Amino acid sequence: MKFKRRFYVYILASKSRRLYVGMTNSLFGRVLQHKAGEMEGFTKRYRIVRLVYFETFRFVNNCIARETEIKKWRRSKKVALIEGTNPTWEDLAADWGKTFGPMAVKADSSLRSE
């Protein structure tokens, strides 16, 4: 069975609502990199780590085109896009990468190779 690859355009925001638009083929991993401060530059300098919006694409060329389109927009249009689905600017990835209770520990230990 062939794995269907997905691509994502995402918008991150700082607490003061400074915005960053990016794209990736691994939204989970990329957001965790931003949150850990592993992404040098703009997002690290301004602590832009809250995922406030994302879109999913099947084809990379569509994803790149959408990222380019959004990056060209004025701030007001980006804010309207975010608030259309996330009016309170909640961090959609607030709990990503955190473990919860005994089930998470059990799942983690089962992944270790013997």
Biopython code that builds the backbone (N, CA, C, O; Angstrom):
import numpy as np
from Bio.PDB.StructureBuilder import StructureBuilder

atoms = [
    (1, "MET", "N", (0.845, -1.180, 0.000)),
    (1, "MET", "CA", (0.000, 0.000, 0.000)),
    (1, "MET", "C", (0.890, 1.244, 0.000)),
    (1, "MET", "O", (1.815, 1.359, 0.804)),
    (2, "LYS", "N", (0.605, 2.140, -0.885)),
    (2, "LYS", "CA", (1.408, 3.345, -1.026)),
    (2, "LYS", "C", (0.962, 4.403, -0.021)),
    (2, "LYS", "O", (-0.230, 4.657, 0.148)),
    (3, "PHE", "N", (1.946, 5.015, 0.643)),
    (3, "PHE", "CA", (1.679, 6.064, 1.618)),
    (3, "PHE", "C", (1.315, 7.350, 0.891)),
    (3, "PHE", "O", (2.036, 7.783, -0.008)),
    (4, "LYS", "N", (0.204, 7.958, 1.275)),
    (4, "LYS", "CA", (-0.211, 9.224, 0.674)),
    (4, "LYS", "C", (0.426, 10.368, 1.444)),
    (4, "LYS", "O", (0.117, 10.601, 2.612)),
    (5, "ARG", "N", (1.304, 11.063, 0.779)),
    (5, "ARG", "CA", (2.014, 12.177, 1.397)),
    (5, "ARG", "C", (1.108, 13.389, 1.478)),
    (5, "ARG", "O", (0.295, 13.621, 0.584)),
    (6, "ARG", "N", (1.242, 14.154, 2.534)),
    (6, "ARG", "CA", (0.473, 15.384, 2.728)),
    (6, "ARG", "C", (1.436, 16.541, 2.919)),
    (6, "ARG", "O", (2.548, 16.370, 3.420)),
    (7, "PHE", "N", (0.994, 17.711, 2.515)),
    (7, "PHE", "CA", (1.772, 18.930, 2.663)),
    (7, "PHE", "C", (0.896, 19.966, 3.349)),
    (7, "PHE", "O", (-0.327, 19.945, 3.215)),
    (8, "TYR", "N", (1.525, 20.864, 4.078)),
    (8, "TYR", "CA", (0.777, 21.801, 4.907)),
    (8, "TYR", "C", (1.301, 23.222, 4.749)),
    (8, "TYR", "O", (2.510, 23.455, 4.720)),
    (9, "VAL", "N", (0.375, 24.162, 4.649)),
    (9, "VAL", "CA", (0.680, 25.578, 4.812)),
    (9, "VAL", "C", (0.203, 25.910, 6.212)),
    (9, "VAL", "O", (-0.900, 25.530, 6.604)),
    (10, "TYR", "N", (1.031, 26.617, 6.966)),
    (10, "TYR", "CA", (0.656, 26.910, 8.339)),
    (10, "TYR", "C", (0.972, 28.360, 8.686)),
    (10, "TYR", "O", (1.835, 28.993, 8.077)),
    (11, "ILE", "N", (0.254, 28.862, 9.675)),
    (11, "ILE", "CA", (0.526, 30.192, 10.198)),
    (11, "ILE", "C", (0.775, 30.061, 11.688)),
    (11, "ILE", "O", (-0.039, 29.508, 12.427)),
    (12, "LEU", "N", (1.919, 30.582, 12.115)),
    (12, "LEU", "CA", (2.263, 30.646, 13.528)),
    (12, "LEU", "C", (2.119, 32.094, 13.980)),
    (12, "LEU", "O", (2.244, 33.025, 13.185)),
    (13, "ALA", "N", (1.853, 32.264, 15.271)),
    (13, "ALA", "CA", (1.750, 33.607, 15.841)),
    (13, "ALA", "C", (2.470, 33.644, 17.181)),
    (13, "ALA", "O", (2.582, 32.635, 17.876)),
    (14, "SER", "N", (2.950, 34.818, 17.521)),
    (14, "SER", "CA", (3.521, 35.036, 18.850)),
    (14, "SER", "C", (2.381, 35.481, 19.763)),
    (14, "SER", "O", (1.261, 35.695, 19.299)),
    (15, "LYS", "N", (2.659, 35.621, 21.048)),
    (15, "LYS", "CA", (1.637, 36.112, 21.972)),
    (15, "LYS", "C", (1.174, 37.511, 21.588)),
    (15, "LYS", "O", (0.021, 37.876, 21.819)),
    (16, "SER", "N", (2.078, 38.294, 21.002)),
    (16, "SER", "CA", (1.716, 39.647, 20.572)),
    (16, "SER", "C", (1.138, 39.656, 19.153)),
    (16, "SER", "O", (0.918, 40.719, 18.573)),
    (17, "ARG", "N", (0.898, 38.474, 18.606)),
    (17, "ARG", "CA", (0.267, 38.259, 17.305)),
    (17, "ARG", "C", (1.121, 38.661, 16.102)),
    (17, "ARG", "O", (0.594, 39.070, 15.068)),
    (18, "ARG", "N", (2.414, 38.544, 16.243)),
    (18, "ARG", "CA", (3.310, 38.660, 15.083)),
    (18, "ARG", "C", (3.155, 37.351, 14.319)),
    (18, "ARG", "O", (3.070, 36.291, 14.940)),
    (19, "LEU", "N", (3.116, 37.395, 12.992)),
    (19, "LEU", "CA", (2.782, 36.229, 12.179)),
    (19, "LEU", "C", (3.950, 35.692, 11.371)),
    (19, "LEU", "O", (4.857, 36.427, 10.981)),
    (20, "TYR", "N", (3.899, 34.379, 11.132)),
    (20, "TYR", "CA", (4.844, 33.693, 10.256)),
    (20, "TYR", "C", (4.059, 32.684, 9.428)),
    (20, "TYR", "O", (3.255, 31.925, 9.969)),
    (21, "VAL", "N", (4.291, 32.674, 8.115)),
    (21, "VAL", "CA", (3.645, 31.714, 7.213)),
    (21, "VAL", "C", (4.719, 30.772, 6.691)),
    (21, "VAL", "O", (5.775, 31.214, 6.237)),
    (22, "GLY", "N", (4.448, 29.478, 6.756)),
    (22, "GLY", "CA", (5.401, 28.490, 6.267)),
    (22, "GLY", "C", (4.708, 27.299, 5.651)),
    (22, "GLY", "O", (3.479, 27.223, 5.625)),
    (23, "MET", "N", (5.512, 26.361, 5.150)),
    (23, "MET", "CA", (4.970, 25.119, 4.594)),
    (23, "MET", "C", (5.887, 23.971, 4.980)),
    (23, "MET", "O", (7.080, 24.165, 5.214)),
    (24, "THR", "N", (5.322, 22.778, 5.044)),
    (24, "THR", "CA", (6.081, 21.594, 5.440)),
    (24, "THR", "C", (5.344, 20.342, 4.991)),
    (24, "THR", "O", (4.172, 20.396, 4.620)),
    (25, "ASN", "N", (6.044, 19.219, 5.029)),
    (25, "ASN", "CA", (5.377, 17.938, 4.786)),
    (25, "ASN", "C", (5.165, 17.186, 6.101)),
    (25, "ASN", "O", (4.651, 16.068, 6.106)),
    (26, "SER", "N", (5.563, 17.805, 7.212)),
    (26, "SER", "CA", (5.372, 17.203, 8.534)),
    (26, "SER", "C", (4.985, 18.303, 9.514)),
    (26, "SER", "O", (5.842, 18.870, 10.192)),
    (27, "LEU", "N", (3.712, 18.594, 9.584)),
    (27, "LEU", "CA", (3.245, 19.697, 10.430)),
    (27, "LEU", "C", (3.589, 19.457, 11.894)),
    (27, "LEU", "O", (4.068, 20.363, 12.578)),
    (28, "PHE", "N", (3.350, 18.260, 12.371)),
    (28, "PHE", "CA", (3.641, 17.928, 13.767)),
    (28, "PHE", "C", (5.106, 18.197, 14.094)),
    (28, "PHE", "O", (5.417, 18.909, 15.049)),
    (29, "GLY", "N", (5.991, 17.629, 13.304)),
    (29, "GLY", "CA", (7.423, 17.788, 13.546)),
    (29, "GLY", "C", (7.887, 19.231, 13.427)),
    (29, "GLY", "O", (8.666, 19.703, 14.256)),
    (30, "ARG", "N", (7.417, 19.933, 12.407)),
    (30, "ARG", "CA", (7.852, 21.309, 12.196)),
    (30, "ARG", "C", (7.387, 22.221, 13.332)),
    (30, "ARG", "O", (8.151, 23.065, 13.801)),
    (31, "VAL", "N", (6.150, 22.057, 13.773)),
    (31, "VAL", "CA", (5.644, 22.881, 14.871)),
    (31, "VAL", "C", (6.441, 22.611, 16.145)),
    (31, "VAL", "O", (6.769, 23.541, 16.881)),
    (32, "LEU", "N", (6.753, 21.343, 16.408)),
    (32, "LEU", "CA", (7.560, 21.026, 17.590)),
    (32, "LEU", "C", (8.957, 21.637, 17.486)),
    (32, "LEU", "O", (9.525, 22.046, 18.498)),
    (33, "GLN", "N", (9.517, 21.704, 16.282)),
    (33, "GLN", "CA", (10.814, 22.358, 16.096)),
    (33, "GLN", "C", (10.722, 23.840, 16.442)),
    (33, "GLN", "O", (11.594, 24.378, 17.123)),
    (34, "HIS", "N", (9.664, 24.498, 15.972)),
    (34, "HIS", "CA", (9.466, 25.913, 16.296)),
    (34, "HIS", "C", (9.319, 26.097, 17.805)),
    (34, "HIS", "O", (9.942, 26.984, 18.387)),
    (35, "LYS", "N", (8.501, 25.265, 18.434)),
    (35, "LYS", "CA", (8.257, 25.386, 19.870)),
    (35, "LYS", "C", (9.533, 25.164, 20.690)),
    (35, "LYS", "O", (9.709, 25.777, 21.743)),
    (36, "ALA", "N", (10.417, 24.290, 20.208)),
    (36, "ALA", "CA", (11.667, 24.002, 20.908)),
    (36, "ALA", "C", (12.754, 25.035, 20.610)),
    (36, "ALA", "O", (13.846, 24.969, 21.176)),
    (37, "GLY", "N", (12.461, 25.982, 19.731)),
    (37, "GLY", "CA", (13.450, 27.001, 19.373)),
    (37, "GLY", "C", (14.536, 26.489, 18.449)),
    (37, "GLY", "O", (15.617, 27.073, 18.382)),
    (38, "GLU", "N", (14.265, 25.402, 17.732)),
    (38, "GLU", "CA", (15.250, 24.809, 16.833)),
    (38, "GLU", "C", (15.318, 25.493, 15.473)),
    (38, "GLU", "O", (16.262, 25.270, 14.716)),
    (39, "MET", "N", (14.335, 26.316, 15.157)),
    (39, "MET", "CA", (14.285, 26.999, 13.868)),
    (39, "MET", "C", (14.899, 28.382, 14.034)),
    (39, "MET", "O", (14.268, 29.288, 14.578)),
    (40, "GLU", "N", (16.120, 28.538, 13.566)),
    (40, "GLU", "CA", (16.827, 29.812, 13.702)),
    (40, "GLU", "C", (16.143, 30.900, 12.879)),
    (40, "GLU", "O", (15.498, 30.622, 11.868)),
    (41, "GLY", "N", (16.295, 32.131, 13.327)),
    (41, "GLY", "CA", (15.804, 33.266, 12.553)),
    (41, "GLY", "C", (14.595, 33.931, 13.175)),
    (41, "GLY", "O", (14.474, 34.031, 14.395)),
    (42, "PHE", "N", (13.707, 34.381, 12.312)),
    (42, "PHE", "CA", (12.560, 35.201, 12.678)),
    (42, "PHE", "C", (11.698, 34.580, 13.769)),
    (42, "PHE", "O", (11.388, 35.238, 14.762)),
    (43, "THR", "N", (11.307, 33.320, 13.595)),
    (43, "THR", "CA", (10.396, 32.701, 14.568)),
    (43, "THR", "C", (11.041, 32.532, 15.934)),
    (43, "THR", "O", (10.378, 32.687, 16.959)),
    (44, "LYS", "N", (12.318, 32.217, 15.952)),
    (44, "LYS", "CA", (13.018, 32.065, 17.228)),
    (44, "LYS", "C", (13.212, 33.423, 17.900)),
    (44, "LYS", "O", (12.979, 33.566, 19.100)),
    (45, "ARG", "N", (13.634, 34.403, 17.133)),
    (45, "ARG", "CA", (13.905, 35.736, 17.681)),
    (45, "ARG", "C", (12.657, 36.357, 18.313)),
    (45, "ARG", "O", (12.747, 36.991, 19.364)),
    (46, "TYR", "N", (11.500, 36.181, 17.681)),
    (46, "TYR", "CA", (10.264, 36.796, 18.183)),
    (46, "TYR", "C", (9.340, 35.812, 18.899)),
    (46, "TYR", "O", (8.189, 36.143, 19.186)),
    (47, "ARG", "N", (9.831, 34.610, 19.187)),
    (47, "ARG", "CA", (9.065, 33.569, 19.902)),
    (47, "ARG", "C", (7.698, 33.311, 19.241)),
    (47, "ARG", "O", (6.656, 33.328, 19.895)),
    (48, "ILE", "N", (7.745, 33.079, 17.959)),
    (48, "ILE", "CA", (6.529, 32.802, 17.187)),
    (48, "ILE", "C", (6.356, 31.288, 17.166)),
    (48, "ILE", "O", (6.932, 30.599, 16.323)),
    (49, "VAL", "N", (5.564, 30.782, 18.095)),
    (49, "VAL", "CA", (5.482, 29.328, 18.289)),
    (49, "VAL", "C", (4.048, 28.791, 18.392)),
    (49, "VAL", "O", (3.862, 27.588, 18.577)),
    (50, "ARG", "N", (3.052, 29.641, 18.279)),
    (50, "ARG", "CA", (1.659, 29.194, 18.439)),
    (50, "ARG", "C", (1.035, 28.921, 17.069)),
    (50, "ARG", "O", (0.904, 29.833, 16.253)),
    (51, "LEU", "N", (0.652, 27.669, 16.817)),
    (51, "LEU", "CA", (-0.012, 27.310, 15.563)),
    (51, "LEU", "C", (-1.444, 27.829, 15.613)),
    (51, "LEU", "O", (-2.239, 27.387, 16.442)),
    (52, "VAL", "N", (-1.773, 28.768, 14.725)),
    (52, "VAL", "CA", (-3.114, 29.355, 14.743)),
    (52, "VAL", "C", (-3.930, 29.012, 13.502)),
    (52, "VAL", "O", (-5.138, 29.247, 13.469)),
    (53, "TYR", "N", (-3.273, 28.457, 12.478)),
    (53, "TYR", "CA", (-3.992, 28.125, 11.238)),
    (53, "TYR", "C", (-3.150, 27.155, 10.417)),
    (53, "TYR", "O", (-1.921, 27.225, 10.428)),
    (54, "PHE", "N", (-3.824, 26.245, 9.701)),
    (54, "PHE", "CA", (-3.137, 25.405, 8.723)),
    (54, "PHE", "C", (-4.106, 24.870, 7.689)),
    (54, "PHE", "O", (-5.309, 24.775, 7.929)),
    (55, "GLU", "N", (-3.562, 24.524, 6.539)),
    (55, "GLU", "CA", (-4.310, 23.895, 5.447)),
    (55, "GLU", "C", (-3.516, 22.674, 4.997)),
    (55, "GLU", "O", (-2.289, 22.651, 5.095)),
    (56, "THR", "N", (-4.221, 21.667, 4.508)),
    (56, "THR", "CA", (-3.598, 20.427, 4.062)),
    (56, "THR", "C", (-3.731, 20.300, 2.547)),
    (56, "THR", "O", (-4.770, 20.633, 1.977)),
    (57, "PHE", "N", (-2.662, 19.811, 1.894)),
    (57, "PHE", "CA", (-2.643, 19.636, 0.449)),
    (57, "PHE", "C", (-2.104, 18.259, 0.093)),
    (57, "PHE", "O", (-1.288, 17.689, 0.817)),
    (58, "ARG", "N", (-2.565, 17.746, -1.013)),
    (58, "ARG", "CA", (-2.086, 16.459, -1.501)),
    (58, "ARG", "C", (-0.849, 16.631, -2.374)),
    (58, "ARG", "O", (0.037, 15.776, -2.385)),
    (59, "PHE", "N", (-0.794, 17.745, -3.107)),
    (59, "PHE", "CA", (0.294, 17.974, -4.043)),
    (59, "PHE", "C", (1.153, 19.151, -3.595)),
    (59, "PHE", "O", (0.637, 20.205, -3.225)),
    (60, "VAL", "N", (2.473, 18.956, -3.633)),
    (60, "VAL", "CA", (3.402, 19.963, -3.142)),
    (60, "VAL", "C", (3.303, 21.264, -3.927)),
    (60, "VAL", "O", (3.435, 22.343, -3.348)),
    (61, "ASN", "N", (3.071, 21.180, -5.237)),
    (61, "ASN", "CA", (2.993, 22.412, -6.027)),
    (61, "ASN", "C", (1.805, 23.279, -5.614)),
    (61, "ASN", "O", (1.902, 24.506, -5.642)),
    (62, "ASN", "N", (0.691, 22.663, -5.234)),
    (62, "ASN", "CA", (-0.464, 23.420, -4.749)),
    (62, "ASN", "C", (-0.150, 24.080, -3.408)),
    (62, "ASN", "O", (-0.567, 25.207, -3.141)),
    (63, "CYS", "N", (0.584, 23.363, -2.579)),
    (63, "CYS", "CA", (0.963, 23.873, -1.270)),
    (63, "CYS", "C", (1.895, 25.081, -1.420)),
    (63, "CYS", "O", (1.708, 26.098, -0.751)),
    (64, "ILE", "N", (2.876, 24.970, -2.280)),
    (64, "ILE", "CA", (3.817, 26.072, -2.509)),
    (64, "ILE", "C", (3.082, 27.290, -3.049)),
    (64, "ILE", "O", (3.344, 28.416, -2.625)),
    (65, "ALA", "N", (2.161, 27.068, -3.984)),
    (65, "ALA", "CA", (1.395, 28.176, -4.561)),
    (65, "ALA", "C", (0.558, 28.877, -3.497)),
    (65, "ALA", "O", (0.473, 30.105, -3.480)),
    (66, "ARG", "N", (-0.059, 28.100, -2.610)),
    (66, "ARG", "CA", (-0.889, 28.689, -1.555)),
    (66, "ARG", "C", (-0.038, 29.462, -0.545)),
    (66, "ARG", "O", (-0.429, 30.541, -0.102)),
    (67, "GLU", "N", (1.119, 28.915, -0.183)),
    (67, "GLU", "CA", (2.011, 29.612, 0.730)),
    (67, "GLU", "C", (2.436, 30.952, 0.126)),
    (67, "GLU", "O", (2.416, 31.980, 0.801)),
    (68, "THR", "N", (2.815, 30.929, -1.132)),
    (68, "THR", "CA", (3.232, 32.150, -1.827)),
    (68, "THR", "C", (2.100, 33.166, -1.855)),
    (68, "THR", "O", (2.321, 34.356, -1.630)),
    (69, "GLU", "N", (0.890, 32.695, -2.130)),
    (69, "GLU", "CA", (-0.277, 33.574, -2.172)),
    (69, "GLU", "C", (-0.507, 34.244, -0.812)),
    (69, "GLU", "O", (-0.668, 35.462, -0.737)),
    (70, "ILE", "N", (-0.523, 33.455, 0.246)),
    (70, "ILE", "CA", (-0.779, 33.992, 1.585)),
    (70, "ILE", "C", (0.322, 34.960, 2.003)),
    (70, "ILE", "O", (0.036, 35.995, 2.604)),
    (71, "LYS", "N", (1.576, 34.637, 1.695)),
    (71, "LYS", "CA", (2.683, 35.513, 2.077)),
    (71, "LYS", "C", (2.578, 36.896, 1.427)),
    (71, "LYS", "O", (3.068, 37.878, 1.984)),
    (72, "LYS", "N", (1.953, 36.977, 0.272)),
    (72, "LYS", "CA", (1.798, 38.258, -0.427)),
    (72, "LYS", "C", (0.660, 39.110, 0.137)),
    (72, "LYS", "O", (0.585, 40.308, -0.137)),
    (73, "TRP", "N", (-0.215, 38.500, 0.913)),
    (73, "TRP", "CA", (-1.367, 39.220, 1.452)),
    (73, "TRP", "C", (-0.955, 40.255, 2.483)),
    (73, "TRP", "O", (0.092, 40.147, 3.122)),
    (74, "ARG", "N", (-1.807, 41.258, 2.626)),
    (74, "ARG", "CA", (-1.660, 42.212, 3.721)),
    (74, "ARG", "C", (-1.988, 41.500, 5.030)),
    (74, "ARG", "O", (-2.678, 40.481, 5.042)),
    (75, "ARG", "N", (-1.497, 42.036, 6.098)),
    (75, "ARG", "CA", (-1.739, 41.463, 7.420)),
    (75, "ARG", "C", (-3.236, 41.292, 7.702)),
    (75, "ARG", "O", (-3.651, 40.267, 8.243)),
    (76, "SER", "N", (-4.032, 42.279, 7.344)),
    (76, "SER", "CA", (-5.469, 42.234, 7.637)),
    (76, "SER", "C", (-6.145, 41.022, 6.996)),
    (76, "SER", "O", (-7.059, 40.438, 7.580)),
    (77, "LYS", "N", (-5.704, 40.648, 5.813)),
    (77, "LYS", "CA", (-6.291, 39.487, 5.141)),
    (77, "LYS", "C", (-5.853, 38.187, 5.826)),
    (77, "LYS", "O", (-6.639, 37.245, 5.930)),
    (78, "LYS", "N", (-4.603, 38.136, 6.292)),
    (78, "LYS", "CA", (-4.120, 36.963, 7.037)),
    (78, "LYS", "C", (-4.882, 36.818, 8.349)),
    (78, "LYS", "O", (-5.264, 35.712, 8.732)),
    (79, "VAL", "N", (-5.098, 37.923, 9.028)),
    (79, "VAL", "CA", (-5.853, 37.907, 10.290)),
    (79, "VAL", "C", (-7.275, 37.409, 10.042)),
    (79, "VAL", "O", (-7.795, 36.610, 10.821)),
    (80, "ALA", "N", (-7.903, 37.874, 8.968)),
    (80, "ALA", "CA", (-9.258, 37.414, 8.636)),
    (80, "ALA", "C", (-9.275, 35.908, 8.357)),
    (80, "ALA", "O", (-10.218, 35.219, 8.744)),
    (81, "LEU", "N", (-8.246, 35.401, 7.695)),
    (81, "LEU", "CA", (-8.146, 33.958, 7.426)),
    (81, "LEU", "C", (-8.065, 33.182, 8.739)),
    (81, "LEU", "O", (-8.771, 32.191, 8.923)),
    (82, "ILE", "N", (-7.212, 33.629, 9.637)),
    (82, "ILE", "CA", (-7.060, 32.969, 10.939)),
    (82, "ILE", "C", (-8.379, 33.013, 11.711)),
    (82, "ILE", "O", (-8.854, 31.990, 12.203)),
    (83, "GLU", "N", (-8.955, 34.192, 11.811)),
    (83, "GLU", "CA", (-10.160, 34.366, 12.627)),
    (83, "GLU", "C", (-11.396, 33.697, 12.033)),
    (83, "GLU", "O", (-12.393, 33.512, 12.731)),
    (84, "GLY", "N", (-11.341, 33.334, 10.760)),
    (84, "GLY", "CA", (-12.444, 32.598, 10.146)),
    (84, "GLY", "C", (-12.618, 31.214, 10.740)),
    (84, "GLY", "O", (-13.733, 30.692, 10.779)),
    (85, "THR", "N", (-11.520, 30.605, 11.207)),
    (85, "THR", "CA", (-11.596, 29.263, 11.800)),
    (85, "THR", "C", (-11.126, 29.223, 13.246)),
    (85, "THR", "O", (-11.410, 28.266, 13.966)),
    (86, "ASN", "N", (-10.409, 30.253, 13.674)),
    (86, "ASN", "CA", (-9.834, 30.282, 15.022)),
    (86, "ASN", "C", (-9.953, 31.700, 15.585)),
    (86, "ASN", "O", (-8.948, 32.392, 15.748)),
    (87, "PRO", "N", (-11.179, 32.130, 15.881)),
    (87, "PRO", "CA", (-11.412, 33.530, 16.273)),
    (87, "PRO", "C", (-10.691, 33.979, 17.542)),
    (87, "PRO", "O", (-10.460, 35.175, 17.723)),
    (88, "THR", "N", (-10.333, 33.050, 18.419)),
    (88, "THR", "CA", (-9.651, 33.427, 19.665)),
    (88, "THR", "C", (-8.141, 33.201, 19.589)),
    (88, "THR", "O", (-7.439, 33.371, 20.586)),
    (89, "TRP", "N", (-7.644, 32.824, 18.431)),
    (89, "TRP", "CA", (-6.217, 32.613, 18.204)),
    (89, "TRP", "C", (-5.637, 31.570, 19.165)),
    (89, "TRP", "O", (-4.511, 31.718, 19.641)),
    (90, "GLU", "N", (-6.406, 30.518, 19.446)),
    (90, "GLU", "CA", (-5.909, 29.443, 20.309)),
    (90, "GLU", "C", (-4.757, 28.724, 19.618)),
    (90, "GLU", "O", (-4.720, 28.638, 18.391)),
    (91, "ASP", "N", (-3.822, 28.210, 20.404)),
    (91, "ASP", "CA", (-2.722, 27.415, 19.871)),
    (91, "ASP", "C", (-3.272, 26.030, 19.545)),
    (91, "ASP", "O", (-3.584, 25.254, 20.448)),
    (92, "LEU", "N", (-3.389, 25.723, 18.267)),
    (92, "LEU", "CA", (-3.952, 24.445, 17.836)),
    (92, "LEU", "C", (-3.038, 23.270, 18.164)),
    (92, "LEU", "O", (-3.457, 22.114, 18.100)),
    (93, "ALA", "N", (-1.805, 23.565, 18.510)),
    (93, "ALA", "CA", (-0.825, 22.524, 18.841)),
    (93, "ALA", "C", (-0.366, 22.631, 20.290)),
    (93, "ALA", "O", (0.744, 22.212, 20.621)),
    (94, "ALA", "N", (-1.193, 23.177, 21.138)),
    (94, "ALA", "CA", (-0.798, 23.417, 22.537)),
    (94, "ALA", "C", (-0.344, 22.147, 23.249)),
    (94, "ALA", "O", (0.565, 22.201, 24.078)),
    (95, "ASP", "N", (-0.955, 21.014, 22.946)),
    (95, "ASP", "CA", (-0.634, 19.767, 23.646)),
    (95, "ASP", "C", (0.239, 18.819, 22.826)),
    (95, "ASP", "O", (0.506, 17.700, 23.264)),
    (96, "TRP", "N", (0.677, 19.237, 21.670)),
    (96, "TRP", "CA", (1.483, 18.353, 20.830)),
    (96, "TRP", "C", (2.828, 18.078, 21.488)),
    (96, "TRP", "O", (3.485, 18.992, 21.987)),
    (97, "GLY", "N", (3.229, 16.815, 21.486)),
    (97, "GLY", "CA", (4.520, 16.432, 22.028)),
    (97, "GLY", "C", (4.527, 16.208, 23.526)),
    (97, "GLY", "O", (5.561, 15.862, 24.097)),
    (98, "LYS", "N", (3.385, 16.401, 24.169)),
    (98, "LYS", "CA", (3.300, 16.164, 25.611)),
    (98, "LYS", "C", (2.773, 14.754, 25.838)),
    (98, "LYS", "O", (2.001, 14.236, 25.030)),
    (99, "THR", "N", (3.187, 14.136, 26.935)),
    (99, "THR", "CA", (2.685, 12.806, 27.270)),
    (99, "THR", "C", (1.612, 12.930, 28.334)),
    (99, "THR", "O", (1.629, 13.850, 29.152)),
    (100, "PHE", "N", (0.693, 12.003, 28.310)),
    (100, "PHE", "CA", (-0.429, 12.035, 29.238)),
    (100, "PHE", "C", (-0.582, 10.687, 29.932)),
    (100, "PHE", "O", (-0.996, 9.709, 29.310)),
    (101, "GLY", "N", (-0.254, 10.638, 31.190)),
    (101, "GLY", "CA", (-0.542, 9.482, 32.026)),
    (101, "GLY", "C", (0.165, 8.198, 31.630)),
    (101, "GLY", "O", (1.070, 8.204, 30.796)),
    (102, "PRO", "N", (-0.262, 7.089, 32.240)),
    (102, "PRO", "CA", (0.398, 5.795, 32.074)),
    (102, "PRO", "C", (0.325, 5.250, 30.648)),
    (102, "PRO", "O", (1.245, 4.558, 30.212)),
    (103, "MET", "N", (-0.739, 5.546, 29.919)),
    (103, "MET", "CA", (-0.864, 5.033, 28.557)),
    (103, "MET", "C", (0.242, 5.589, 27.670)),
    (103, "MET", "O", (0.775, 4.864, 26.830)),
    (104, "ALA", "N", (0.596, 6.859, 27.839)),
    (104, "ALA", "CA", (1.648, 7.475, 27.024)),
    (104, "ALA", "C", (2.997, 6.838, 27.349)),
    (104, "ALA", "O", (3.789, 6.577, 26.443)),
    (105, "VAL", "N", (3.263, 6.591, 28.610)),
    (105, "VAL", "CA", (4.519, 5.960, 29.007)),
    (105, "VAL", "C", (4.590, 4.550, 28.440)),
    (105, "VAL", "O", (5.632, 4.137, 27.929)),
    (106, "LYS", "N", (3.486, 3.809, 28.526)),
    (106, "LYS", "CA", (3.434, 2.453, 28.007)),
    (106, "LYS", "C", (3.672, 2.447, 26.496)),
    (106, "LYS", "O", (4.408, 1.603, 25.987)),
    (107, "ALA", "N", (3.051, 3.387, 25.780)),
    (107, "ALA", "CA", (3.219, 3.461, 24.331)),
    (107, "ALA", "C", (4.665, 3.791, 23.989)),
    (107, "ALA", "O", (5.222, 3.201, 23.063)),
    (108, "ASP", "N", (5.280, 4.709, 24.706)),
    (108, "ASP", "CA", (6.674, 5.087, 24.443)),
    (108, "ASP", "C", (7.612, 3.914, 24.673)),
    (108, "ASP", "O", (8.521, 3.683, 23.875)),
    (109, "SER", "N", (7.404, 3.172, 25.752)),
    (109, "SER", "CA", (8.316, 2.065, 26.067)),
    (109, "SER", "C", (8.161, 0.926, 25.063)),
    (109, "SER", "O", (9.112, 0.177, 24.837)),
    (110, "SER", "N", (6.987, 0.781, 24.459)),
    (110, "SER", "CA", (6.782, -0.296, 23.498)),
    (110, "SER", "C", (7.492, -0.014, 22.180)),
    (110, "SER", "O", (7.667, -0.925, 21.371)),
    (111, "LEU", "N", (7.904, 1.230, 21.949)),
    (111, "LEU", "CA", (8.580, 1.581, 20.713)),
    (111, "LEU", "C", (10.079, 1.325, 20.771)),
    (111, "LEU", "O", (10.748, 1.343, 19.738)),
    (112, "ARG", "N", (10.607, 1.090, 21.947)),
    (112, "ARG", "CA", (12.047, 0.867, 22.091)),
    (112, "ARG", "C", (12.437, -0.475, 21.506)),
    (112, "ARG", "O", (11.721, -1.464, 21.657)),
    (113, "SER", "N", (13.564, -0.499, 20.844)),
    (113, "SER", "CA", (14.040, -1.788, 20.288)),
    (113, "SER", "C", (14.790, -2.535, 21.384)),
    (113, "SER", "O", (15.464, -1.920, 22.210)),
    (114, "GLU", "N", (14.677, -3.807, 21.390)),
    (114, "GLU", "CA", (15.278, -4.664, 22.411)),
    (114, "GLU", "C", (16.717, -4.949, 22.070)),
    (114, "GLU", "O", (17.399, -5.656, 22.812)),
]
sb = StructureBuilder()
sb.init_structure("model")
sb.init_model(0)
sb.init_chain("A")
sb.init_seg("    ")
for serial, (resi, resn, name, xyz) in enumerate(atoms, 1):
    if name == "N":
        sb.init_residue(resn, " ", resi, " ")
    sb.init_atom(name, np.array(xyz, "f"), 0.0, 1.0, " ", f" {name:<3s}", serial, name[0])
structure = sb.get_structure()
